[in-house]
Amino acid sequence: MAIENNFQRIGAKNNTEVGREFQTKARRYFASQGIVLEPNVKVSVGSPPAPRLFSLGSHEPPILVMCKSLKWTGTENTPSAKIKTLNTVAMLFGLCDPRYRRIIFMLKDLRKGESLARYFVRTQGNLIGPGVEVWDFDPEGDVAERVH
């Protein structure tokens, strides 16, 4: 008997593969904008410095991207675990060398006309440090918009 995974994206083989596919689409989007990024870039962060892995990045020009293919929950509940994940990313970016352009690149997923990225900025904007960008990305239309 198969075990049901309530946290698995509907129609996906597994969530790791969903994230990997989103990262590939994000990388292609940035390339179309003339920004060449490598996957799985390590950068030392914090004090004392420790290596951290970022979804995409480049040391020259200095850019770090965390790709988040998060969707609203299937219910009307607040997606608190997803927001906690995004807060962690924002905190991590706050500890990065400020010479890096730092981007939280999110799947554009709407609920009641508001994307999860915009909801995150609206409700947690005070926790997003200076210089940290938040983007909505619609991979179907290959359109991205900076929302913070």
C-alpha positions in Angstrom: 0.0 0.0 0.0 1.4 3.4 -1.0 1.9 6.0 1.7 0.3 9.3 0.9 2.5 12.4 1.4 0.4 15.4 2.2 3.3 17.7 1.6 4.0 16.6 -1.9 3.1 18.9 -4.7 0.1 17.5 -6.6 1.2 15.9 -9.9 4.9 16.0 -9.0 7.2 13.0 -8.7 8.8 14.7 -5.7 9.4 18.1 -4.3 13.1 18.0 -4.9 12.5 17.6 -8.6 10.0 20.5 -8.5 12.6 22.7 -7.0 15.3 21.6 -9.4 13.0 22.3 -12.4 12.2 25.8 -11.0 15.9 26.5 -10.5 16.6 25.5 -14.1 13.8 27.8 -15.4 15.1 30.7 -13.2 18.6 30.2 -14.5 17.3 30.4 -18.1 15.3 33.5 -17.3 18.4 35.3 -15.9 20.4 34.1 -18.9 17.8 35.7 -21.2 18.4 39.0 -19.3 22.2 38.7 -19.9 23.0 37.4 -16.4 24.9 34.2 -16.4 24.5 32.3 -13.1 25.8 28.9 -12.0 23.8 26.5 -9.9 24.6 25.6 -6.3 27.1 28.4 -5.5 28.9 28.3 -2.1 29.6 31.5 -0.3 30.9 32.0 3.2 28.4 33.7 5.4 28.2 34.9 9.0 30.7 35.3 11.8 32.7 33.2 12.0 32.2 32.6 8.3 30.7 29.2 7.2 30.0 28.0 3.7 26.4 28.2 2.6 24.8 26.9 -0.6 22.7 29.2 -2.8 20.4 28.0 -5.6 22.2 30.2 -8.3 25.0 32.7 -8.2 28.0 34.4 -9.6 31.1 35.8 -8.0 31.6 38.2 -10.9 29.3 40.0 -11.0 28.5 39.3 -7.4 24.9 37.9 -7.4 23.2 35.3 -5.1 19.8 33.8 -5.8 17.6 31.6 -3.7 14.9 30.0 -5.8 11.7 29.1 -3.9 9.0 27.3 -5.8 6.5 27.7 -3.0 2.7 27.6 -3.5 -0.2 28.8 -1.4 -1.6 26.0 0.8 -4.6 24.1 -0.5 -6.7 25.5 2.3 -7.3 29.1 3.3 -4.8 28.8 6.1 -1.8 31.1 6.4 1.2 29.2 5.0 3.2 29.7 8.2 5.9 27.1 7.5 6.5 28.6 4.0 6.8 32.1 5.5 9.2 30.7 8.1 11.4 29.3 5.3 11.3 32.7 3.5 12.2 34.5 6.8 15.2 32.2 7.1 16.4 33.0 3.6 16.0 36.8 4.3 18.0 36.4 7.5 20.7 34.4 5.6 20.9 37.2 3.0 21.2 39.7 5.7 24.4 38.0 6.8 25.9 37.9 3.3 28.6 40.3 2.0 26.6 43.3 0.9 28.6 43.6 -2.3 26.5 40.7 -3.5 23.1 41.4 -5.2 20.8 39.2 -3.2 17.5 37.9 -4.7 14.7 35.7 -3.4 13.2 34.4 -6.6 9.7 33.0 -6.1 7.2 31.1 -8.1 4.3 33.4 -8.9 1.3 31.7 -7.3 -1.9 33.7 -6.7 -4.6 33.5 -4.1 -7.3 36.1 -4.1 -5.2 38.2 -6.5 -2.1 38.3 -4.3 1.0 36.3 -4.9 2.8 34.5 -2.2 5.8 36.8 -2.8 3.7 40.0 -2.3 2.1 38.5 0.8 5.5 37.7 2.2 6.7 41.3 1.6 3.4 42.8 3.0 3.5 40.7 6.2 7.2 40.2 6.8 8.8 43.2 5.0 10.3 44.5 8.2 12.4 41.3 8.3 13.8 41.8 4.8 17.1 43.6 5.1 18.4 46.4 3.0 19.5 45.3 -0.5 17.5 42.1 -0.5 15.3 41.8 -3.5 12.1 39.7 -3.7 10.9 38.6 -7.2 7.8 37.0 -8.6 8.4 34.6 -11.5 5.8 33.2 -13.9 7.7 30.4 -15.6 4.9 29.7 -18.1 5.1 33.3 -19.5 8.8 33.6 -18.6 8.0 36.9 -16.9 9.6 38.1 -13.7 8.7 41.2 -11.6 10.6 42.7 -8.6 8.1 43.1 -5.8 10.6 44.3 -3.2 
